[in-house]
Amino acid sequence: MLKLLLLLCVFKYSESIPTHVMGKKGASIILPCEFEAREIFHIGLNRRSKNILVYQNEYCHKRVCKKGACDVFIKNLRLRDAGRYILNVYHFNATSVLEPQIRTYQLHIYDDIFVKIGERLKLHVLLPDAHHVMHQNKSSTEWKEVWKREHKKRVSVSHDRLSASDGALTIEAFTDDDAGTYRVLDFDGEIMITVTITDEKSSVDI
Protein backbone atom coordinates (compact mmCIF):
# COMPACT_ATOMS: atom_id res chain seq x y z
CA MET A 1 0.00 0.00 0.00
CA LEU A 2 2.79 2.41 0.90
CA LYS A 3 4.52 1.78 -2.45
CA LEU A 4 1.25 2.53 -4.25
CA LEU A 5 0.85 5.79 -2.34
CA LEU A 6 4.40 6.82 -3.21
CA LEU A 7 3.81 6.11 -6.89
CA LEU A 8 0.56 8.08 -6.96
CA CYS A 9 2.24 11.04 -5.30
CA VAL A 10 5.00 11.10 -7.91
CA PHE A 11 2.47 11.50 -10.72
CA LYS A 12 0.21 13.87 -8.81
CA TYR A 13 2.86 16.33 -7.71
CA SER A 14 5.54 16.12 -10.39
CA GLU A 15 4.17 19.30 -11.98
CA SER A 16 4.25 21.42 -8.79
CA ILE A 17 6.57 24.42 -8.49
CA PRO A 18 9.91 23.21 -7.11
CA THR A 19 12.19 24.66 -4.45
CA HIS A 20 15.48 25.51 -6.17
CA VAL A 21 18.61 24.12 -4.53
CA MET A 22 22.12 24.73 -5.88
CA GLY A 23 25.30 22.84 -5.03
CA LYS A 24 28.84 22.52 -6.33
CA LYS A 25 30.14 19.22 -7.69
CA GLY A 26 31.92 17.35 -4.90
CA ALA A 27 30.19 19.33 -2.14
CA SER A 28 27.01 18.56 -0.17
CA ILE A 29 23.46 19.95 -0.10
CA ILE A 30 20.30 19.63 1.99
CA LEU A 31 16.80 19.24 0.59
CA PRO A 32 14.85 20.93 3.42
CA CYS A 33 11.40 19.54 4.19
CA GLU A 34 10.40 22.22 6.76
CA PHE A 35 7.70 19.98 8.25
CA GLU A 36 7.15 19.38 11.98
CA ALA A 37 8.63 16.19 13.38
CA ARG A 38 5.41 15.25 15.22
CA GLU A 39 4.13 11.79 14.29
CA ILE A 40 6.14 11.40 11.06
CA PHE A 41 5.72 7.78 9.97
CA HIS A 42 7.75 7.60 6.77
CA ILE A 43 9.59 9.77 4.24
CA GLY A 44 10.07 8.83 0.60
CA LEU A 45 12.32 10.49 -1.96
CA ASN A 46 11.65 10.01 -5.68
CA ARG A 47 13.42 10.97 -8.86
CA ARG A 48 12.26 10.13 -12.39
CA SER A 49 9.50 7.97 -10.81
CA LYS A 50 12.10 5.86 -8.97
CA ASN A 51 12.44 5.58 -5.20
CA ILE A 52 15.72 6.64 -3.58
CA LEU A 53 16.44 4.79 -0.34
CA VAL A 54 16.46 7.12 2.68
CA TYR A 55 16.80 5.49 6.11
CA GLN A 56 14.06 6.59 8.51
CA ASN A 57 16.62 7.15 11.26
CA GLU A 58 19.58 9.50 10.96
CA TYR A 59 21.77 7.06 9.01
CA CYS A 60 23.20 7.23 5.53
CA HIS A 61 22.71 4.95 2.55
CA LYS A 62 25.61 5.51 0.17
CA ARG A 63 25.57 9.30 -0.31
CA VAL A 64 22.04 9.99 0.96
CA CYS A 65 21.29 10.71 4.62
CA LYS A 66 18.29 11.78 6.69
CA LYS A 67 18.81 14.85 8.87
CA GLY A 68 16.50 16.04 11.63
CA ALA A 69 12.81 15.30 11.14
CA CYS A 70 12.78 14.79 7.39
CA ASP A 71 15.53 16.83 5.68
CA VAL A 72 17.52 14.88 3.08
CA PHE A 73 21.29 15.37 2.93
CA ILE A 74 23.17 14.42 -0.27
CA LYS A 75 26.96 14.40 -0.11
CA ASN A 76 29.74 14.26 -2.70
CA LEU A 77 27.50 15.72 -5.40
CA ARG A 78 27.91 14.49 -8.96
CA LEU A 79 26.69 16.12 -12.15
CA ARG A 80 24.26 13.26 -12.69
CA ASP A 81 22.53 14.15 -9.40
CA ALA A 82 21.03 17.24 -11.05
CA GLY A 83 17.30 17.38 -11.74
CA ARG A 84 13.92 17.20 -10.02
CA TYR A 85 13.23 15.40 -6.74
CA ILE A 86 9.95 14.76 -4.93
CA LEU A 87 9.81 14.28 -1.15
CA ASN A 88 6.74 12.59 0.39
CA VAL A 89 6.32 12.93 4.17
CA TYR A 90 3.74 10.62 5.78
CA HIS A 91 2.14 11.28 9.19
CA PHE A 92 0.12 9.13 11.58
CA ASN A 93 -3.16 10.17 13.10
CA ALA A 94 -5.03 8.14 15.71
CA THR A 95 -6.13 5.41 13.30
CA SER A 96 -4.29 5.62 9.97
CA VAL A 97 -1.60 7.11 7.79
CA LEU A 98 -2.58 10.58 6.57
CA GLU A 99 -2.20 11.80 3.00
CA PRO A 100 1.46 12.84 2.61
CA GLN A 101 2.80 16.35 2.59
CA ILE A 102 4.86 17.01 -0.50
CA ARG A 103 7.95 18.98 -1.40
CA THR A 104 9.50 19.15 -4.87
CA TYR A 105 13.05 20.33 -5.55
CA GLN A 106 15.06 21.35 -8.59
CA LEU A 107 18.69 20.48 -7.89
CA HIS A 108 21.17 22.58 -9.89
CA ILE A 109 24.79 21.35 -9.90
CA TYR A 110 27.63 23.64 -10.95
CA ASP A 111 31.34 23.11 -11.59
CA ASP A 112 34.43 25.04 -12.72
CA ILE A 113 37.12 23.36 -14.82
CA PHE A 114 40.30 24.26 -16.69
CA VAL A 115 41.15 22.86 -20.12
CA LYS A 116 44.27 23.15 -22.24
CA ILE A 117 43.92 24.46 -25.78
CA GLY A 118 43.92 21.54 -28.22
CA GLU A 119 42.77 18.96 -25.67
CA ARG A 120 39.70 16.76 -26.01
CA LEU A 121 36.98 17.77 -23.55
CA LYS A 122 34.28 15.36 -22.42
CA LEU A 123 31.36 16.67 -20.37
CA HIS A 124 29.08 14.04 -18.78
CA VAL A 125 26.04 16.32 -18.76
CA LEU A 126 23.50 14.71 -21.11
CA LEU A 127 21.17 13.30 -18.47
CA PRO A 128 17.98 11.44 -19.53
CA ASP A 129 15.83 14.51 -18.76
CA ALA A 130 18.20 17.02 -20.42
CA HIS A 131 16.54 18.87 -23.29
CA HIS A 132 19.20 21.26 -24.56
CA VAL A 133 22.65 22.67 -23.80
CA MET A 134 23.44 26.36 -24.14
CA HIS A 135 26.89 27.97 -24.41
CA GLN A 136 27.89 31.52 -23.52
CA ASN A 137 31.33 32.48 -24.78
CA LYS A 138 33.51 34.25 -22.21
CA SER A 139 33.55 37.41 -24.37
CA SER A 140 29.82 37.48 -25.12
CA THR A 141 26.48 37.88 -23.35
CA GLU A 142 24.66 35.80 -25.96
CA TRP A 143 23.60 32.20 -25.28
CA LYS A 144 23.85 29.77 -28.21
CA GLU A 145 22.33 26.32 -28.40
CA VAL A 146 24.99 23.66 -29.02
CA TRP A 147 22.96 20.48 -28.37
CA LYS A 148 19.28 19.59 -28.36
CA ARG A 149 17.31 16.41 -27.79
CA GLU A 150 14.64 16.28 -30.48
CA HIS A 151 13.45 12.77 -29.74
CA LYS A 152 14.34 9.89 -27.40
CA LYS A 153 16.99 8.62 -29.80
CA ARG A 154 17.56 11.71 -31.89
CA VAL A 155 19.72 14.72 -31.04
CA SER A 156 21.21 17.65 -32.92
CA VAL A 157 24.58 19.37 -32.43
CA SER A 158 25.83 22.73 -33.65
CA HIS A 159 29.30 22.11 -35.18
CA ASP A 160 31.64 19.43 -36.50
CA ARG A 161 33.99 19.27 -33.51
CA LEU A 162 31.15 18.53 -31.11
CA SER A 163 29.57 15.10 -30.67
CA ALA A 164 27.17 13.42 -28.25
CA SER A 165 27.27 9.81 -27.09
CA ASP A 166 26.86 7.74 -23.92
CA GLY A 167 25.50 10.68 -21.95
CA ALA A 168 28.48 12.90 -22.74
CA LEU A 169 29.05 15.98 -24.85
CA THR A 170 32.54 15.86 -26.41
CA ILE A 171 34.49 18.75 -27.93
CA GLU A 172 37.44 17.74 -30.06
CA ALA A 173 40.53 20.00 -30.06
CA PHE A 174 39.29 22.56 -27.53
CA THR A 175 39.76 26.18 -28.66
CA ASP A 176 39.60 29.58 -26.98
CA ASP A 177 36.13 30.09 -28.48
CA ASP A 178 34.88 26.95 -26.70
CA ALA A 179 35.63 28.44 -23.27
CA GLY A 180 32.87 30.07 -21.25
CA THR A 181 29.76 28.74 -19.55
CA TYR A 182 27.66 25.73 -20.53
CA ARG A 183 24.14 25.27 -19.17
CA VAL A 184 22.03 22.12 -19.35
CA LEU A 185 18.27 22.70 -19.20
CA ASP A 186 15.43 20.23 -18.83
CA PHE A 187 12.19 20.07 -20.81
CA ASP A 188 10.60 22.70 -18.52
CA GLY A 189 13.47 25.14 -19.08
CA GLU A 190 14.86 24.60 -15.57
CA ILE A 191 18.65 24.76 -15.19
CA MET A 192 20.10 21.37 -14.23
CA ILE A 193 23.86 21.84 -14.69
CA THR A 194 26.20 24.80 -15.14
CA VAL A 195 29.83 24.22 -16.08
CA THR A 196 32.20 27.17 -16.41
CA ILE A 197 35.26 26.31 -18.51
CA THR A 198 38.45 28.36 -18.56
CA ASP A 199 41.20 27.58 -21.04
CA GLU A 200 44.76 27.44 -19.74
CA LYS A 201 45.89 30.47 -21.69
CA SER A 202 43.10 32.62 -20.23
CA SER A 203 43.79 31.46 -16.69
CA VAL A 204 47.46 32.48 -17.02
CA ASP A 205 46.58 35.91 -18.45
CA ILE A 206 44.23 36.85 -15.58
JOCOR-V757953 format. One record per residue. N is the residue number from 1. RES is the residue in three letters. PHI is phi in degrees with one decimal (NA if undefined). OMEGA is omega in whole degrees, 0 to 359 (999 if undefined). Layout:
N;RES;PHI;OMEGA
N;RES;PHI;OMEGA
//
This chain:
1;MET;NA;180
2;LEU;-62.5;178
3;LYS;-62.6;179
4;LEU;-65.2;178
5;LEU;-61.4;179
6;LEU;-60.5;181
7;LEU;-64.5;179
8;LEU;-62.4;181
9;CYS;-67.7;178
10;VAL;-59.2;182
11;PHE;-71.7;185
12;LYS;-69.9;190
13;TYR;-111.9;183
14;SER;-64.7;181
15;GLU;-94.0;183
16;SER;-70.1;182
17;ILE;-70.4;185
18;PRO;-85.7;167
19;THR;-81.7;182
20;HIS;-87.5;179
21;VAL;-126.4;182
22;MET;-120.2;178
23;GLY;-147.2;180
24;LYS;-87.8;177
25;LYS;-53.6;181
26;GLY;90.8;180
27;ALA;-93.2;181
28;SER;-128.9;176
29;ILE;-140.5;174
30;ILE;-121.3;169
31;LEU;-93.5;187
32;PRO;-80.2;180
33;CYS;-90.3;176
34;GLU;59.6;174
35;PHE;-105.6;178
36;GLU;-70.0;182
37;ALA;-73.6;188
38;ARG;-59.7;172
39;GLU;60.0;173
40;ILE;-72.1;183
41;PHE;-95.9;187
42;HIS;-161.0;170
43;ILE;-122.4;180
44;GLY;-133.0;179
45;LEU;-112.9;183
46;ASN;-127.6;175
47;ARG;-147.3;184
48;ARG;50.1;178
49;SER;65.2;178
50;LYS;-117.7;179
51;ASN;-76.0;173
52;ILE;-108.0;184
53;LEU;-66.9;173
54;VAL;-128.4;178
55;TYR;-61.5;183
56;GLN;-78.3;171
57;ASN;-99.6;184
58;GLU;-80.6;176
59;TYR;-124.8;183
60;CYS;-108.7;169
61;HIS;-118.0;186
62;LYS;57.8;183
63;ARG;-104.2;184
64;VAL;-111.7;181
65;CYS;-130.5;172
66;LYS;-97.6;179
67;LYS;-124.2;178
68;GLY;60.6;183
69;ALA;-69.8;184
70;CYS;-160.2;174
71;ASP;-67.2;178
72;VAL;-114.0;182
73;PHE;-107.5;178
74;ILE;-117.9;183
75;LYS;-110.0;179
76;ASN;49.8;184
77;LEU;-57.5;175
78;ARG;-119.6;181
79;LEU;-58.5;182
80;ARG;-71.8;175
81;ASP;-76.8;184
82;ALA;-63.9;176
83;GLY;131.9;186
84;ARG;-97.1;178
85;TYR;-125.6;177
86;ILE;-125.6;179
87;LEU;-108.0;178
88;ASN;-110.4;181
89;VAL;-115.9;183
90;TYR;-100.4;179
91;HIS;-117.6;170
92;PHE;-92.7;159
93;ASN;-113.0;186
94;ALA;-64.1;188
95;THR;-125.0;187
96;SER;-157.1;174
97;VAL;-87.0;181
98;LEU;-77.7;175
99;GLU;-57.8;187
100;PRO;-68.9;167
101;GLN;-88.9;191
102;ILE;-123.3;167
103;ARG;-130.7;172
104;THR;-117.0;184
105;TYR;-133.8;170
106;GLN;-112.5;183
107;LEU;-92.5;182
108;HIS;-109.9;180
109;ILE;-103.6;177
110;TYR;-126.7;181
111;ASP;-153.3;176
112;ASP;-125.8;181
113;ILE;-135.2;176
114;PHE;-114.9;182
115;VAL;-135.1;176
116;LYS;-80.5;176
117;ILE;-58.4;179
118;GLY;93.1;180
119;GLU;-76.2;174
120;ARG;-91.6;182
121;LEU;-109.8;179
122;LYS;-123.4;181
123;LEU;-109.6;181
124;HIS;-87.3;188
125;VAL;-121.9;185
126;LEU;-87.9;181
127;LEU;-70.0;182
128;PRO;-56.7;181
129;ASP;-100.8;175
130;ALA;-76.8;180
131;HIS;-104.0;176
132;HIS;-152.4;180
133;VAL;-119.5;179
134;MET;-111.6;180
135;HIS;-126.2;173
136;GLN;-117.1;179
137;ASN;-62.5;183
138;LYS;-61.4;182
139;SER;-104.2;185
140;SER;-136.3;174
141;THR;-102.7;183
142;GLU;-85.8;175
143;TRP;-100.6;179
144;LYS;-118.7;178
145;GLU;-78.4;180
146;VAL;-113.0;179
147;TRP;-153.6;178
148;LYS;-148.7;175
149;ARG;-91.6;182
150;GLU;-93.4;181
151;HIS;-158.6;181
152;LYS;-51.1;184
153;LYS;-117.4;182
154;ARG;-133.4;179
155;VAL;-132.7;175
156;SER;-128.5;179
157;VAL;-126.5;193
158;SER;-94.8;181
159;HIS;-151.2;190
160;ASP;-67.1;183
161;ARG;-84.4;181
162;LEU;-111.5;178
163;SER;-141.6;181
164;ALA;-130.9;176
165;SER;-163.8;176
166;ASP;51.5;177
167;GLY;74.5;182
168;ALA;-126.3;173
169;LEU;-104.9;186
170;THR;-114.8;176
171;ILE;-113.3;179
172;GLU;-81.8;175
173;ALA;50.4;183
174;PHE;-53.6;179
175;THR;-118.5;179
176;ASP;-60.2;181
177;ASP;-69.4;180
178;ASP;-80.6;180
179;ALA;-67.6;180
180;GLY;125.0;185
181;THR;-117.4;177
182;TYR;-114.5;179
183;ARG;-121.1;175
184;VAL;-106.7;181
185;LEU;-116.9;179
186;ASP;-88.9;184
187;PHE;-70.2;176
188;ASP;-95.9;181
189;GLY;82.4;178
190;GLU;-80.1;179
191;ILE;-74.6;178
192;MET;-101.9;186
193;ILE;-138.0;171
194;THR;-127.1;177
195;VAL;-122.8;177
196;THR;-100.3;186
197;ILE;-115.5;178
198;THR;-114.8;177
199;ASP;-79.8;187
200;GLU;-60.3;180
201;LYS;-62.5;181
202;SER;-65.4;182
203;SER;-66.5;179
204;VAL;-74.1;183
205;ASP;-70.7;185
206;ILE;-68.0;999
//
